[in-house]
Amino acid sequence: MAYLEDGTMIVVDGGRRFLGERIDVLVTSVLQTAAGRMIFAKPKLLEKAQ
């Protein structure tokens, strides 16, 4: 999980193993809540493996 400068939360499925790294992700959905925006994604590396 990470945050953008505007407070948007980014949740990367299976991202724990990439902590501390910069990776490309594929956005799977975006959720707007009263508290702000959440972006859900998965690593592009996993997409290539499938």
Residue pairs with C-beta under 8 A, 6 or more apart in sequence:
1 9
1 10
1 11
1 12
1 15
2 9
2 10
2 12
3 9
3 10
4 10
7 36
8 36
8 37
8 38
8 39
9 36
9 37
9 38
9 39
10 25
10 38
10 39
10 41
11 38
11 39
11 40
11 41
12 18
12 23
12 25
12 41
12 42
12 43
13 28
13 40
13 41
13 42
13 43
14 42
14 43
14 46
15 23
15 43
18 43
23 43
23 44
23 45
24 43
24 44
24 45
25 41
25 42
25 43
25 44
26 41
26 42
26 43
26 44
26 47
27 39
27 40
27 41
28 40
28 41
28 42
29 39
29 40
30 37
30 38
30 39
30 40
31 37
31 38
31 39
31 40
